[in-house]
């Protein structure tokens, strides 16, 4: 895994719920930019920042890549998950030997859960109106 960092740009896409993240990975100093804003400014919760940096920490490349992300749709949870998946996929494109480590930590699996649609006659997807016996 101690491969020399080459000068190349890698692109990948990650999705979660209704969020879509387009990730660009470039060898650099370790800066992360999301929608033109700094990473710490975009994600205020530490948990979301951890989801995004988990793939880079797993392969030990946190300070060796610059990450530039365009993300749209969904909320912060979906966006953070989409970015994490996009970064993991970009790392695999960059170096195939990272696949095993990322797969072990379940970082290459797309989360298939989506919001269930509302059904007629119900208040929400499964919530029925209150039942009154008398």
N, C-alpha and C positions, 0 to 999 in steps of 0.2 A: 504493500500500500504506500510505500514511500516513493511514489512516482514524482518525477520532476514536474512542476506546474508549468504547462505550456501556455502560450498566448493564443487562446481561442475562446470564442463566445459560444455558449450552449443555450438553446431555447427549449422550454418544456411548458406543458399546461397541466394545471391541477384543478379539480372540481370537488365541491362539497356542498350539499344541499342545492341552493340556487346560485352559489358563488362560483365564478370562473376566474382563475389567476393565471396570467401569462408571466412566466419567470425567465429572466435572462441572467445567466451565471457567467461571470468574467473573472479570471485570475486577478487578484488585487489585495487590498488591505483589510477586507472584512466588513465594509460598510453595507448596510441594507437600507434600500429606499423603496417605499411603498406609495404608489400614486404620487410621486414627486415630493413626498414628505419623509422625514426621518422615521425609521422603524420605531423608536421609542415614543415618538410623538403620535404615530398612527395607532399603535396598540398600547393603551394605558395599563391594561392588566398584564401582570407577569406571566400568567398561564398562557395567554395568547402568544406572547414573545417566545415562550418555551416551545410551543408547538411549531413555530416557524424555524427556530434554530436547531431543533432536535436532529434533523438529518445531517446537518453540518457537524454537530458535536459527535454524532455516532461515528463518522468517518475521520474525525480529527482535522477538519478543514475549516473551522470556524473563522480563523483570521487569514485564510488564504484565498477567499473568494469575495468579490463584490456581487451583491444580489440586487437586481433592479426588477421590481414587480409592478404590473398593472393588474389591478383586481377590481371586479365589478359584481354587483348583485349580492343579495343576502345581507346578513349582519356580521358583526365582528367574529363570532364563533365560526360561521361558515367560511368567512374570508381567511381566517387564520389556518383552518384545516386545509383549505384549497392551496394556500401558499406553501404549507408544509409538504403536501403531496407533490406540488410542482417542483420544489427544491430537490426532493428525493429523486424524482424522475430525471431532473437535469443532471444530478450527480451520477446517475447510472449511465446516461448518455456520454458524459465526460469520461468516466472510467468504469467499465463493466465489472471490475473486481469489487466495487462497492456494493453490488447487488445483494450479496449474501448477508452482510452486516445490516443493511437497511431492511431486508426481508425478515431477519430475526427479530427486529424491534417493531415489525408490522407497520413500517412507514411507507411501503409501496402499495398498500391495499387501499383502494378507493372505498370510502364509506358509502354504502348504497342507500342509507336511510334518507327518506324525503318526507316532507309534510304530507299527511294524508288529507285528501280532499273532503270538504264538507258534504254531507248527504242531506237530501231533502227530508223534512219531517224531524230532523234533529237540530240541536243548537250548534253543535260543533261536529267534528268528524264522527265521534262516537257518543257524545253527551246527549242524552234524551231529555225532553222536557220533564219537569217534575211531575210525578204521579200523585194524584190525590184520590184516596179510596172513597172519601165521602165529601 
